[in-house]
Every structure is written in C-alpha cells, then in structure tokens.
Amino acid sequence: MEIVFFYDTYAFAEIIAGNPAYATYTKEVECITTRLNLMELYYVVLRVQGKEAAELQYARFLKHCISFSNMDIKEACQFKFEHKSKNVSYIDCLGYVMALRRGAKFLTGDTAFKGLTNVEFVR
C-alpha cells in the first residue's frame, strides 16, 4: 500500500530545488495538495525563476489537487486559533487538517509543525 502525503508549499519548493532530503518523496508515494498550495508555489517560483517556470511547476502538480470542504475550513480555523502563537498561515492550517482527516501525513519543513502529530518533518 502506498503512503499518502499532503505536500505543503515548503515540500514542493524543496523538491523543485532538488533538496536530496526530499528525493524519497518524489517516487512511490501518493501526493495530495490544494490549489491554494499551488497558488503559493506559483508565486515562489515566479519570484525566483520567472513566469514560464511558475507555469510549468503549477501544471506539474495540478493533478494532485483535491477539494476542501466547509468542515476542513472550520477545523483549519480552530487549529489556527489553538496554535496562534506559532503564526501559521491559513493555507498551512488547512493542509494540516486536510491531511489528518484523510489519513495522510503532512509533509513539510516548516518549523511551526515540527513535533506535531501526523507530520513528516523534513529539512
């Protein structure tokens, strides 16, 4: 059985940058994410590599996007409220609760998530 990971924007950026710590997450795993994560990724790539590269990376990962529900949104807000001292983005909060609710590991290198349940923290 394949392991399912929810890739946050940090994970995508590290994969694109060729971080060897993320090499194992580019094969034989199932990736899910949201268009909101791709929105962040598009901006990061646009800023660093330009529009053509941003378009390519957006298209590369688009097939992995899943929809989020009203319950996902509400639980993400609750998570953000409970962890307000960490200053976590709404998009990351949404991704984290979506991973939990779908039985996927939340793949990130964001230190705000280090040590939390269900997180695959990679740097």
MIKEDREN-107081 format. One record per residue (C-alpha): residue in three letters; residue number from 1; x, y, z. Coordinates in steps of 0.5 Angstrom, whole numbers, padded with zeros to 4 digits. Example, Ala and Ser with C-alpha at 12.3 -4.5 7.8 and 13.67 -1.06 7.14 Angstrom:
MIKEDREN-107081
{code=ALA | pos=1 | x=0025 | y=-0009 | z=0016}
{code=SER | pos=2 | x=0027 | y=-0002 | z=0014}
This chain:
MIKEDREN-107081
{code=MET | pos=1 | x=0000 | y=0000 | z=0000}
{code=GLU | pos=2 | x=0003 | y=0007 | z=-0002}
{code=ILE | pos=3 | x=0004 | y=0012 | z=0003}
{code=VAL | pos=4 | x=0000 | y=0018 | z=0002}
{code=PHE | pos=5 | x=0003 | y=0025 | z=0004}
{code=PHE | pos=6 | x=0000 | y=0032 | z=0004}
{code=TYR | pos=7 | x=0005 | y=0036 | z=0001}
{code=ASP | pos=8 | x=0005 | y=0044 | z=0003}
{code=THR | pos=9 | x=0008 | y=0049 | z=-0001}
{code=TYR | pos=10 | x=0015 | y=0048 | z=0003}
{code=ALA | pos=11 | x=0015 | y=0041 | z=0001}
{code=PHE | pos=12 | x=0014 | y=0043 | z=-0006}
{code=ALA | pos=13 | x=0019 | y=0048 | z=-0006}
{code=GLU | pos=14 | x=0025 | y=0044 | z=-0003}
{code=ILE | pos=15 | x=0023 | y=0038 | z=-0009}
{code=ILE | pos=16 | x=0024 | y=0044 | z=-0014}
{code=ALA | pos=17 | x=0030 | y=0046 | z=-0011}
{code=GLY | pos=18 | x=0033 | y=0039 | z=-0011}
{code=ASN | pos=19 | x=0034 | y=0038 | z=-0004}
{code=PRO | pos=20 | x=0036 | y=0031 | z=-0003}
{code=ALA | pos=21 | x=0032 | y=0030 | z=0003}
{code=TYR | pos=22 | x=0026 | y=0030 | z=-0001}
{code=ALA | pos=23 | x=0028 | y=0025 | z=-0006}
{code=THR | pos=24 | x=0025 | y=0020 | z=-0003}
{code=TYR | pos=25 | x=0018 | y=0024 | z=-0003}
{code=THR | pos=26 | x=0018 | y=0024 | z=-0011}
{code=LYS | pos=27 | x=0017 | y=0017 | z=-0012}
{code=GLU | pos=28 | x=0013 | y=0011 | z=-0010}
{code=VAL | pos=29 | x=0008 | y=0016 | z=-0005}
{code=GLU | pos=30 | x=0002 | y=0019 | z=-0007}
{code=CYS | pos=31 | x=0002 | y=0026 | z=-0006}
{code=ILE | pos=32 | x=-0005 | y=0031 | z=-0005}
{code=THR | pos=33 | x=-0005 | y=0038 | z=-0004}
{code=THR | pos=34 | x=-0010 | y=0044 | z=-0006}
{code=ARG | pos=35 | x=-0010 | y=0050 | z=-0011}
{code=LEU | pos=36 | x=-0008 | y=0054 | z=-0005}
{code=ASN | pos=37 | x=-0002 | y=0051 | z=-0004}
{code=LEU | pos=38 | x=0000 | y=0051 | z=-0012}
{code=MET | pos=39 | x=-0002 | y=0059 | z=-0011}
{code=GLU | pos=40 | x=0004 | y=0060 | z=-0006}
{code=LEU | pos=41 | x=0008 | y=0055 | z=-0010}
{code=TYR | pos=42 | x=0007 | y=0059 | z=-0017}
{code=TYR | pos=43 | x=0009 | y=0066 | z=-0013}
{code=VAL | pos=44 | x=0015 | y=0063 | z=-0010}
{code=VAL | pos=45 | x=0017 | y=0060 | z=-0017}
{code=LEU | pos=46 | x=0015 | y=0067 | z=-0020}
{code=ARG | pos=47 | x=0019 | y=0071 | z=-0016}
{code=VAL | pos=48 | x=0025 | y=0066 | z=-0016}
{code=GLN | pos=49 | x=0025 | y=0063 | z=-0023}
{code=GLY | pos=50 | x=0020 | y=0067 | z=-0027}
{code=LYS | pos=51 | x=0013 | y=0066 | z=-0030}
{code=GLU | pos=52 | x=0015 | y=0060 | z=-0035}
{code=ALA | pos=53 | x=0018 | y=0056 | z=-0029}
{code=ALA | pos=54 | x=0012 | y=0058 | z=-0025}
{code=GLU | pos=55 | x=0007 | y=0056 | z=-0030}
{code=LEU | pos=56 | x=0011 | y=0049 | z=-0031}
{code=GLN | pos=57 | x=0011 | y=0048 | z=-0024}
{code=TYR | pos=58 | x=0004 | y=0049 | z=-0023}
{code=ALA | pos=59 | x=0002 | y=0045 | z=-0029}
{code=ARG | pos=60 | x=0006 | y=0039 | z=-0026}
{code=PHE | pos=61 | x=0003 | y=0039 | z=-0019}
{code=LEU | pos=62 | x=-0004 | y=0041 | z=-0021}
{code=LYS | pos=63 | x=-0006 | y=0033 | z=-0022}
{code=HIS | pos=64 | x=-0005 | y=0032 | z=-0014}
{code=CYS | pos=65 | x=-0010 | y=0038 | z=-0012}
{code=ILE | pos=66 | x=-0016 | y=0036 | z=-0008}
{code=SER | pos=67 | x=-0022 | y=0040 | z=-0006}
{code=PHE | pos=68 | x=-0023 | y=0042 | z=0001}
{code=SER | pos=69 | x=-0030 | y=0042 | z=0005}
{code=ASN | pos=70 | x=-0033 | y=0047 | z=0010}
{code=MET | pos=71 | x=-0031 | y=0042 | z=0015}
{code=ASP | pos=72 | x=-0024 | y=0043 | z=0013}
{code=ILE | pos=73 | x=-0024 | y=0050 | z=0013}
{code=LYS | pos=74 | x=-0027 | y=0051 | z=0020}
{code=GLU | pos=75 | x=-0022 | y=0046 | z=0023}
{code=ALA | pos=76 | x=-0017 | y=0050 | z=0020}
{code=CYS | pos=77 | x=-0019 | y=0056 | z=0023}
{code=GLN | pos=78 | x=-0020 | y=0052 | z=0030}
{code=PHE | pos=79 | x=-0013 | y=0049 | z=0029}
{code=LYS | pos=80 | x=-0010 | y=0057 | z=0027}
{code=PHE | pos=81 | x=-0013 | y=0059 | z=0034}
{code=GLU | pos=82 | x=-0010 | y=0054 | z=0038}
{code=HIS | pos=83 | x=-0004 | y=0055 | z=0035}
{code=LYS | pos=84 | x=-0004 | y=0063 | z=0034}
{code=SER | pos=85 | x=0003 | y=0063 | z=0038}
{code=LYS | pos=86 | x=0006 | y=0060 | z=0032}
{code=ASN | pos=87 | x=0004 | y=0065 | z=0027}
{code=VAL | pos=88 | x=0002 | y=0059 | z=0022}
{code=SER | pos=89 | x=-0001 | y=0061 | z=0015}
{code=TYR | pos=90 | x=-0009 | y=0059 | z=0014}
{code=ILE | pos=91 | x=-0006 | y=0055 | z=0008}
{code=ASP | pos=92 | x=-0002 | y=0051 | z=0012}
{code=CYS | pos=93 | x=-0007 | y=0050 | z=0017}
{code=LEU | pos=94 | x=-0012 | y=0048 | z=0012}
{code=GLY | pos=95 | x=-0007 | y=0043 | z=0009}
{code=TYR | pos=96 | x=-0005 | y=0040 | z=0016}
{code=VAL | pos=97 | x=-0013 | y=0039 | z=0018}
{code=MET | pos=98 | x=-0014 | y=0036 | z=0011}
{code=ALA | pos=99 | x=-0008 | y=0031 | z=0012}
{code=LEU | pos=100 | x=-0011 | y=0029 | z=0019}
{code=ARG | pos=101 | x=-0018 | y=0028 | z=0016}
{code=ARG | pos=102 | x=-0016 | y=0024 | z=0010}
{code=GLY | pos=103 | x=-0011 | y=0019 | z=0014}
{code=ALA | pos=104 | x=-0005 | y=0023 | z=0010}
{code=LYS | pos=105 | x=0002 | y=0025 | z=0013}
{code=PHE | pos=106 | x=0003 | y=0033 | z=0013}
{code=LEU | pos=107 | x=0010 | y=0033 | z=0009}
{code=THR | pos=108 | x=0013 | y=0040 | z=0011}
{code=GLY | pos=109 | x=0020 | y=0043 | z=0013}
{code=ASP | pos=110 | x=0016 | y=0049 | z=0017}
{code=THR | pos=111 | x=0019 | y=0049 | z=0024}
{code=ALA | pos=112 | x=0012 | y=0051 | z=0026}
{code=PHE | pos=113 | x=0010 | y=0044 | z=0025}
{code=LYS | pos=114 | x=0016 | y=0040 | z=0028}
{code=GLY | pos=115 | x=0014 | y=0035 | z=0033}
{code=LEU | pos=116 | x=0006 | y=0036 | z=0032}
{code=THR | pos=117 | x=0002 | y=0029 | z=0031}
{code=ASN | pos=118 | x=0002 | y=0027 | z=0024}
{code=VAL | pos=119 | x=0007 | y=0031 | z=0021}
{code=GLU | pos=120 | x=0013 | y=0028 | z=0017}
{code=PHE | pos=121 | x=0018 | y=0034 | z=0018}
{code=VAL | pos=122 | x=0024 | y=0034 | z=0013}
{code=ARG | pos=123 | x=0029 | y=0039 | z=0012}
